Amino acid sequence: MATIRKRGRSWQVQVRRVGIPASTQSFPSKSEAVSWAKAQERESRRSAPPSTRFDTDDLTVGALLLRYQIEITPLKKGHVSENCRIRNIVCRPIAGVALRDLTSGQFAVYRNARLKDVGPDTVRRELSLLRHCFEIARREWDIPIAKNPLHDIRFPAPGLPREERLTEESARTILSVIGTLRNKHAKSLIVLAIETGMRRGELLSLEWKDVDLQKRTARLRDTKNGRPRTVPLTTRAIDELSDIERVSKKVLPIYGNAARLTWERVRLKANLPGLRFHDLRHEALSRFFEMGLTIPEVAVISGHRDTKMLMRYTHIRPEDIGRKLARIAEEAAQPLSR
């Protein structure tokens, strides 16, 4: 089976077969890498002895996952993180279990063991991946699995949403730190994340042809859910975009890994080691609500189609609500005092 991963500007494929040394090839594009991996898999099936070619008695969970990684994962938006997830799973004892010996109870044991090392949301994502893998195997690969073993186990309850917010002091510190960055595009990335609520990948894929400063909008064509959306821009976002030097068709010509490393340096210099880049999206959406925008208006900006998920991203400060209540009470009392 094959593992596909990004290495610099190329895509590397490593094919592993039982009893045969691993072979590795690099390609300039992901599509070429996937095509080569599939060709290798077809060749492996053709060269297998007839007596064992369709024998699933010794097929393991790990082998099933590796086929899923080749055929299904590259088609997903989140293929990078899913590849990491698969690599984690195939290192666990469950990967070596043959399908003929597999029970739902073994996945319950896997769940309980993982919960000792990682959070419930991570375990839920791993179990969801395994469940989908078995559904594909049953429905599309003609693998004789009578019942999906993941259907009979409990998934961990979702973890509590993060409530990380930027205080005025921490916001000033971050702005001060990014002002010293040599890469001005990296500085703009952080400012625009706070001002627009866009994800890092969305900002890095944004092109100048999709930015309209007159209409105060930015059109996102490459989004997490695959649905394009148009994001209205704040005055601060427009000022930042106006200051960016146009050296590429991309608004922010930065590689994803460079953006990640820059953020690591920024948060350490700002002494905010627990702050994630994605928390800036939470901060932006919370600020939009504090400005008085309605749920539908904020959903237009964020791209959320589920109100419950949008509210998980929103963390209004209780003290701000307290000041608002005091202001309302003061305004209501003014006519009585005249």
MARSEMAR-635822 format. One record per residue (C-alpha): residue number from 1; residue in one letter; y, z, x. Coordinates in nm, 2 decimals, decimal comma. Example, Ala and Ser with C-alpha at 12.3 -4.5 7.8 and 13.67 -1.06 7.14 Angstrom:
<lummars>
<lummar 1; A; <-0,45; 0,78; 1,23>>
<lummar 2; S; <-0,11; 0,71; 1,37>>
</lummars>
This chain:
<lummars>
<lummar 1; M; <0,00; 0,00; 0,00>>
<lummar 2; A; <0,36; -0,06; 0,11>>
<lummar 3; T; <0,67; 0,15; 0,17>>
<lummar 4; I; <1,01; -0,02; 0,14>>
<lummar 5; R; <1,32; 0,14; 0,29>>
<lummar 6; K; <1,67; 0,04; 0,41>>
<lummar 7; R; <1,72; 0,05; 0,78>>
<lummar 8; G; <2,08; -0,03; 0,88>>
<lummar 9; R; <2,15; -0,38; 0,75>>
<lummar 10; S; <1,78; -0,48; 0,70>>
<lummar 11; W; <1,49; -0,38; 0,48>>
<lummar 12; Q; <1,18; -0,25; 0,64>>
<lummar 13; V; <0,83; -0,28; 0,49>>
<lummar 14; Q; <0,53; -0,09; 0,61>>
<lummar 15; V; <0,19; -0,18; 0,47>>
<lummar 16; R; <-0,09; 0,08; 0,50>>
<lummar 17; R; <-0,45; 0,01; 0,43>>
<lummar 18; V; <-0,75; 0,23; 0,47>>
<lummar 19; G; <-0,93; 0,16; 0,79>>
<lummar 20; I; <-0,67; -0,09; 0,91>>
<lummar 21; P; <-0,36; -0,02; 1,14>>
<lummar 22; A; <-0,03; -0,02; 0,95>>
<lummar 23; S; <0,18; -0,34; 0,98>>
<lummar 24; T; <0,56; -0,34; 0,96>>
<lummar 25; Q; <0,81; -0,62; 0,90>>
<lummar 26; S; <1,19; -0,63; 0,85>>
<lummar 27; F; <1,38; -0,86; 0,62>>
<lummar 28; P; <1,75; -0,93; 0,57>>
<lummar 29; S; <1,73; -0,87; 0,19>>
<lummar 30; K; <1,54; -0,64; -0,04>>
<lummar 31; S; <1,40; -0,93; -0,25>>
<lummar 32; E; <1,23; -1,08; 0,06>>
<lummar 33; A; <1,09; -0,74; 0,15>>
<lummar 34; V; <0,94; -0,69; -0,20>>
<lummar 35; S; <0,80; -1,05; -0,20>>
<lummar 36; W; <0,63; -0,99; 0,13>>
<lummar 37; A; <0,49; -0,66; 0,02>>
<lummar 38; K; <0,35; -0,81; -0,29>>
<lummar 39; A; <0,20; -1,10; -0,09>>
<lummar 40; Q; <0,03; -0,85; 0,14>>
<lummar 41; E; <-0,11; -0,66; -0,16>>
<lummar 42; R; <-0,25; -0,99; -0,31>>
<lummar 43; E; <-0,41; -1,08; 0,02>>
<lummar 44; S; <-0,56; -0,73; 0,04>>
<lummar 45; R; <-0,72; -0,77; -0,30>>
<lummar 46; R; <-0,85; -1,11; -0,22>>
<lummar 47; S; <-1,01; -0,99; 0,11>>
<lummar 48; A; <-1,17; -0,69; -0,05>>
<lummar 49; P; <-1,55; -0,70; -0,09>>
<lummar 50; P; <-1,65; -0,82; -0,44>>
<lummar 51; S; <-1,85; -0,51; -0,51>>
<lummar 52; T; <-1,54; -0,28; -0,46>>
<lummar 53; R; <-1,25; -0,50; -0,56>>
<lummar 54; F; <-1,24; -0,36; -0,92>>
<lummar 55; D; <-1,40; -0,03; -0,85>>
<lummar 56; T; <-1,16; 0,25; -0,95>>
<lummar 57; D; <-1,40; 0,54; -0,89>>
<lummar 58; D; <-1,23; 0,62; -0,56>>
<lummar 59; L; <-0,88; 0,53; -0,67>>
<lummar 60; T; <-0,64; 0,82; -0,60>>
<lummar 61; V; <-0,31; 0,94; -0,74>>
<lummar 62; G; <-0,15; 0,85; -0,41>>
<lummar 63; A; <-0,28; 0,50; -0,42>>
<lummar 64; L; <-0,15; 0,46; -0,78>>
<lummar 65; L; <0,19; 0,58; -0,68>>
<lummar 66; L; <0,21; 0,35; -0,38>>
<lummar 67; R; <0,14; 0,05; -0,60>>
<lummar 68; Y; <0,41; 0,18; -0,84>>
<lummar 69; Q; <0,65; 0,20; -0,55>>
<lummar 70; I; <0,59; -0,17; -0,47>>
<lummar 71; E; <0,59; -0,32; -0,82>>
<lummar 72; I; <0,81; -0,09; -1,03>>
<lummar 73; T; <1,05; 0,11; -0,82>>
<lummar 74; P; <1,24; -0,19; -0,67>>
<lummar 75; L; <1,34; -0,29; -1,02>>
<lummar 76; K; <1,52; 0,04; -1,09>>
<lummar 77; K; <1,88; 0,13; -1,02>>
<lummar 78; G; <1,78; 0,46; -0,86>>
<lummar 79; H; <1,52; 0,30; -0,63>>
<lummar 80; V; <1,65; 0,47; -0,32>>
<lummar 81; S; <1,61; 0,83; -0,46>>
<lummar 82; E; <1,28; 0,73; -0,63>>
<lummar 83; N; <1,14; 0,61; -0,30>>
<lummar 84; C; <1,22; 0,96; -0,15>>
<lummar 85; R; <1,06; 1,12; -0,45>>
<lummar 86; I; <0,74; 0,92; -0,41>>
<lummar 87; R; <0,72; 1,00; -0,04>>
<lummar 88; N; <0,74; 1,37; -0,13>>
<lummar 89; I; <0,46; 1,35; -0,38>>
<lummar 90; V; <0,22; 1,15; -0,17>>
<lummar 91; C; <0,24; 1,43; 0,09>>
<lummar 92; R; <0,10; 1,68; -0,16>>
<lummar 93; P; <-0,26; 1,76; -0,23>>
<lummar 94; I; <-0,24; 1,60; -0,57>>
<lummar 95; A; <-0,21; 1,26; -0,41>>
<lummar 96; G; <-0,56; 1,28; -0,26>>
<lummar 97; V; <-0,73; 1,35; -0,60>>
<lummar 98; A; <-0,94; 1,07; -0,73>>
<lummar 99; L; <-0,87; 0,96; -1,08>>
<lummar 100; R; <-1,23; 1,03; -1,18>>
<lummar 101; D; <-1,17; 1,40; -1,10>>
<lummar 102; L; <-0,82; 1,43; -1,23>>
<lummar 103; T; <-0,73; 1,68; -1,50>>
<lummar 104; S; <-0,40; 1,79; -1,66>>
<lummar 105; G; <-0,46; 2,14; -1,51>>
<lummar 106; Q; <-0,42; 1,99; -1,16>>
<lummar 107; F; <-0,07; 1,87; -1,25>>
<lummar 108; A; <0,01; 2,22; -1,39>>
<lummar 109; V; <-0,10; 2,36; -1,05>>
<lummar 110; Y; <0,12; 2,10; -0,88>>
<lummar 111; R; <0,41; 2,19; -1,11>>
<lummar 112; N; <0,39; 2,56; -1,04>>
<lummar 113; A; <0,36; 2,51; -0,66>>
<lummar 114; R; <0,67; 2,28; -0,65>>
<lummar 115; L; <0,87; 2,53; -0,86>>
<lummar 116; K; <0,84; 2,77; -0,57>>
<lummar 117; D; <1,01; 2,53; -0,33>>
<lummar 118; V; <1,26; 2,33; -0,55>>
<lummar 119; G; <1,45; 2,36; -0,87>>
<lummar 120; P; <1,33; 2,28; -1,22>>
<lummar 121; D; <1,53; 1,96; -1,24>>
<lummar 122; T; <1,36; 1,82; -0,93>>
<lummar 123; V; <1,02; 1,90; -1,07>>
<lummar 124; R; <1,11; 1,74; -1,40>>
<lummar 125; R; <1,20; 1,42; -1,23>>
<lummar 126; E; <0,88; 1,42; -1,03>>
<lummar 127; L; <0,67; 1,48; -1,33>>
<lummar 128; S; <0,85; 1,21; -1,53>>
<lummar 129; L; <0,79; 0,97; -1,25>>
<lummar 130; L; <0,41; 1,05; -1,25>>
<lummar 131; R; <0,40; 1,03; -1,62>>
<lummar 132; H; <0,55; 0,68; -1,62>>
<lummar 133; C; <0,32; 0,57; -1,34>>
<lummar 134; F; <0,02; 0,66; -1,54>>
<lummar 135; E; <0,16; 0,48; -1,85>>
<lummar 136; I; <0,21; 0,17; -1,64>>
<lummar 137; A; <-0,14; 0,20; -1,50>>
<lummar 138; R; <-0,30; 0,23; -1,85>>
<lummar 139; R; <-0,09; -0,03; -2,03>>
<lummar 140; E; <-0,03; -0,30; -1,77>>
<lummar 141; W; <-0,27; -0,26; -1,48>>
<lummar 142; D; <-0,59; -0,23; -1,69>>
<lummar 143; I; <-0,69; 0,08; -1,50>>
<lummar 144; P; <-0,94; 0,27; -1,72>>
<lummar 145; I; <-0,75; 0,59; -1,79>>
<lummar 146; A; <-0,83; 0,72; -2,14>>
<lummar 147; K; <-0,53; 0,95; -2,17>>
<lummar 148; N; <-0,21; 1,01; -1,97>>
<lummar 149; P; <-0,28; 1,36; -1,80>>
<lummar 150; L; <0,09; 1,43; -1,79>>
<lummar 151; H; <0,12; 1,44; -2,17>>
<lummar 152; D; <-0,06; 1,77; -2,20>>
<lummar 153; I; <0,14; 1,98; -1,96>>
<lummar 154; R; <0,47; 2,16; -2,01>>
<lummar 155; F; <0,77; 2,04; -1,82>>
<lummar 156; P; <1,00; 2,30; -1,67>>
<lummar 157; A; <1,31; 2,38; -1,88>>
<lummar 158; P; <1,62; 2,20; -1,74>>
<lummar 159; G; <1,82; 2,40; -1,50>>
<lummar 160; L; <2,17; 2,53; -1,58>>
<lummar 161; P; <2,44; 2,27; -1,52>>
<lummar 162; R; <2,66; 2,31; -1,22>>
<lummar 163; E; <2,99; 2,46; -1,29>>
<lummar 164; E; <3,16; 2,39; -0,95>>
<lummar 165; R; <3,53; 2,34; -1,00>>
<lummar 166; L; <3,81; 2,28; -0,75>>
<lummar 167; T; <4,06; 2,57; -0,74>>
<lummar 168; E; <4,42; 2,47; -0,66>>
<lummar 169; E; <4,37; 2,61; -0,31>>
<lummar 170; S; <4,04; 2,42; -0,24>>
<lummar 171; A; <4,20; 2,10; -0,38>>
<lummar 172; R; <4,49; 2,14; -0,14>>
<lummar 173; T; <4,25; 2,21; 0,15>>
<lummar 174; I; <4,05; 1,89; 0,07>>
<lummar 175; L; <4,36; 1,68; 0,05>>
<lummar 176; S; <4,48; 1,82; 0,38>>
<lummar 177; V; <4,15; 1,75; 0,55>>
<lummar 178; I; <4,11; 1,39; 0,42>>
<lummar 179; G; <4,47; 1,33; 0,53>>
<lummar 180; T; <4,34; 1,36; 0,89>>
<lummar 181; L; <4,06; 1,10; 0,85>>
<lummar 182; R; <4,09; 0,79; 1,07>>
<lummar 183; N; <3,91; 0,59; 0,80>>
<lummar 184; K; <4,17; 0,56; 0,53>>
<lummar 185; H; <3,92; 0,40; 0,29>>
<lummar 186; A; <3,71; 0,71; 0,31>>
<lummar 187; K; <4,02; 0,92; 0,22>>
<lummar 188; S; <4,09; 0,68; -0,08>>
<lummar 189; L; <3,72; 0,72; -0,19>>
<lummar 190; I; <3,76; 1,09; -0,24>>
<lummar 191; V; <4,10; 1,07; -0,41>>
<lummar 192; L; <3,98; 0,81; -0,65>>
<lummar 193; A; <3,66; 1,01; -0,73>>
<lummar 194; I; <3,88; 1,30; -0,84>>
<lummar 195; E; <4,12; 1,08; -1,03>>
<lummar 196; T; <3,88; 0,84; -1,21>>
<lummar 197; G; <3,55; 1,03; -1,25>>
<lummar 198; M; <3,36; 0,73; -1,10>>
<lummar 199; R; <3,04; 0,78; -0,92>>
<lummar 200; R; <3,03; 0,72; -0,54>>
<lummar 201; G; <2,82; 0,40; -0,59>>
<lummar 202; E; <3,05; 0,27; -0,86>>
<lummar 203; L; <3,35; 0,32; -0,63>>
<lummar 204; L; <3,18; 0,15; -0,34>>
<lummar 205; S; <3,08; -0,15; -0,55>>
<lummar 206; L; <3,43; -0,19; -0,71>>
<lummar 207; E; <3,60; -0,53; -0,63>>
<lummar 208; W; <3,96; -0,62; -0,63>>
<lummar 209; K; <3,91; -0,89; -0,89>>
<lummar 210; D; <3,81; -0,62; -1,13>>
<lummar 211; V; <4,12; -0,40; -1,07>>
<lummar 212; D; <4,43; -0,47; -1,29>>
<lummar 213; L; <4,72; -0,24; -1,19>>
<lummar 214; Q; <4,94; -0,39; -1,47>>
<lummar 215; K; <4,69; -0,29; -1,74>>
<lummar 216; R; <4,60; 0,03; -1,55>>
<lummar 217; T; <4,23; -0,04; -1,56>>
<lummar 218; A; <3,93; -0,10; -1,33>>
<lummar 219; R; <3,62; -0,29; -1,45>>
<lummar 220; L; <3,29; -0,15; -1,33>>
<lummar 221; R; <3,01; -0,41; -1,34>>
<lummar 222; D; <2,75; -0,21; -1,14>>
<lummar 223; T; <2,69; 0,12; -1,32>>
<lummar 224; K; <2,41; 0,37; -1,33>>
<lummar 225; N; <2,30; 0,28; -1,68>>
<lummar 226; G; <2,34; -0,09; -1,63>>
<lummar 227; R; <2,62; -0,12; -1,89>>
<lummar 228; P; <2,96; -0,24; -1,75>>
<lummar 229; R; <3,26; -0,03; -1,85>>
<lummar 230; T; <3,64; -0,04; -1,81>>
<lummar 231; V; <3,80; 0,28; -1,67>>
<lummar 232; P; <4,16; 0,36; -1,74>>
<lummar 233; L; <4,36; 0,46; -1,43>>
<lummar 234; T; <4,58; 0,76; -1,38>>
<lummar 235; T; <4,92; 0,72; -1,21>>
<lummar 236; R; <4,78; 0,89; -0,90>>
<lummar 237; A; <4,49; 0,65; -0,90>>
<lummar 238; I; <4,72; 0,35; -0,93>>
<lummar 239; D; <4,94; 0,48; -0,64>>
<lummar 240; E; <4,63; 0,52; -0,43>>
<lummar 241; L; <4,50; 0,18; -0,50>>
<lummar 242; S; <4,84; 0,03; -0,43>>
<lummar 243; D; <4,84; 0,18; -0,08>>
<lummar 244; I; <4,49; 0,05; 0,01>>
<lummar 245; E; <4,50; -0,24; 0,26>>
<lummar 246; R; <4,31; -0,54; 0,11>>
<lummar 247; V; <4,08; -0,64; 0,39>>
<lummar 248; S; <3,77; -0,73; 0,18>>
<lummar 249; K; <3,67; -0,83; -0,17>>
<lummar 250; K; <3,56; -0,47; -0,20>>
<lummar 251; V; <3,82; -0,21; -0,27>>
<lummar 252; L; <3,65; 0,03; -0,04>>
<lummar 253; P; <3,45; -0,16; 0,23>>
<lummar 254; I; <3,24; 0,14; 0,34>>
<lummar 255; Y; <2,86; 0,17; 0,37>>
<lummar 256; G; <2,70; 0,43; 0,15>>
<lummar 257; N; <2,57; 0,62; 0,45>>
<lummar 258; A; <2,91; 0,63; 0,62>>
<lummar 259; A; <3,06; 0,77; 0,30>>
<lummar 260; R; <2,80; 1,04; 0,28>>
<lummar 261; L; <2,85; 1,15; 0,64>>
<lummar 262; T; <3,22; 1,15; 0,60>>
<lummar 263; W; <3,19; 1,37; 0,29>>
<lummar 264; E; <2,97; 1,61; 0,48>>
<lummar 265; R; <3,24; 1,65; 0,75>>
<lummar 266; V; <3,51; 1,69; 0,49>>
<lummar 267; R; <3,35; 1,97; 0,30>>
<lummar 268; L; <3,25; 2,16; 0,61>>
<lummar 269; K; <3,61; 2,14; 0,75>>
<lummar 270; A; <3,74; 2,25; 0,41>>
<lummar 271; N; <3,49; 2,54; 0,42>>
<lummar 272; L; <3,33; 2,43; 0,09>>
<lummar 273; P; <2,97; 2,38; 0,20>>
<lummar 274; G; <2,84; 2,41; -0,16>>
<lummar 275; L; <3,06; 2,14; -0,30>>
<lummar 276; R; <2,88; 1,81; -0,37>>
<lummar 277; F; <3,05; 1,47; -0,39>>
<lummar 278; H; <2,92; 1,44; -0,75>>
<lummar 279; D; <3,10; 1,76; -0,83>>
<lummar 280; L; <3,42; 1,56; -0,80>>
<lummar 281; R; <3,31; 1,36; -1,11>>
<lummar 282; H; <3,27; 1,69; -1,30>>
<lummar 283; E; <3,61; 1,79; -1,18>>
<lummar 284; A; <3,77; 1,47; -1,30>>
<lummar 285; L; <3,61; 1,48; -1,65>>
<lummar 286; S; <3,71; 1,85; -1,69>>
<lummar 287; R; <4,07; 1,76; -1,60>>
<lummar 288; F; <4,07; 1,48; -1,86>>
<lummar 289; F; <3,98; 1,72; -2,13>>
<lummar 290; E; <4,24; 1,97; -2,01>>
<lummar 291; M; <4,50; 1,68; -2,04>>
<lummar 292; G; <4,41; 1,67; -2,41>>
<lummar 293; L; <4,19; 1,36; -2,42>>
<lummar 294; T; <3,92; 1,36; -2,70>>
<lummar 295; I; <3,55; 1,34; -2,65>>
<lummar 296; P; <3,54; 0,96; -2,73>>
<lummar 297; E; <3,83; 0,89; -2,49>>
<lummar 298; V; <3,66; 1,08; -2,20>>
<lummar 299; A; <3,33; 0,91; -2,29>>
<lummar 300; V; <3,50; 0,57; -2,24>>
<lummar 301; I; <3,60; 0,68; -1,89>>
<lummar 302; S; <3,27; 0,84; -1,79>>
<lummar 303; G; <3,03; 0,59; -1,95>>
<lummar 304; H; <2,83; 0,87; -2,12>>
<lummar 305; R; <2,66; 0,76; -2,44>>
<lummar 306; D; <2,52; 1,11; -2,51>>
<lummar 307; T; <2,78; 1,37; -2,60>>
<lummar 308; K; <2,54; 1,65; -2,49>>
<lummar 309; M; <2,52; 1,51; -2,14>>
<lummar 310; L; <2,90; 1,46; -2,13>>
<lummar 311; M; <2,95; 1,83; -2,21>>
<lummar 312; R; <2,72; 1,93; -1,93>>
<lummar 313; Y; <2,96; 1,75; -1,70>>
<lummar 314; T; <3,26; 1,93; -1,84>>
<lummar 315; H; <3,36; 2,28; -1,73>>
<lummar 316; I; <3,69; 2,40; -1,89>>
<lummar 317; R; <3,82; 2,71; -1,72>>
<lummar 318; P; <3,83; 3,01; -1,96>>
<lummar 319; E; <4,16; 3,12; -1,81>>
<lummar 320; D; <4,31; 2,79; -1,90>>
<lummar 321; I; <4,20; 2,83; -2,26>>
<lummar 322; G; <4,35; 3,18; -2,26>>
<lummar 323; R; <4,68; 3,05; -2,14>>
<lummar 324; K; <4,67; 2,77; -2,41>>
<lummar 325; L; <4,59; 3,03; -2,68>>
<lummar 326; A; <4,88; 3,24; -2,56>>
<lummar 327; R; <5,12; 2,94; -2,57>>
<lummar 328; I; <5,00; 2,85; -2,92>>
<lummar 329; A; <5,05; 3,21; -3,04>>
<lummar 330; E; <5,40; 3,22; -2,88>>
<lummar 331; E; <5,50; 2,89; -3,05>>
<lummar 332; A; <5,36; 3,01; -3,38>>
<lummar 333; A; <5,56; 3,34; -3,36>>
<lummar 334; Q; <5,90; 3,17; -3,28>>
<lummar 335; P; <5,99; 3,07; -3,64>>
<lummar 336; L; <5,93; 3,43; -3,75>>
<lummar 337; S; <6,16; 3,57; -3,48>>
<lummar 338; R; <6,46; 3,36; -3,59>>
</lummars>
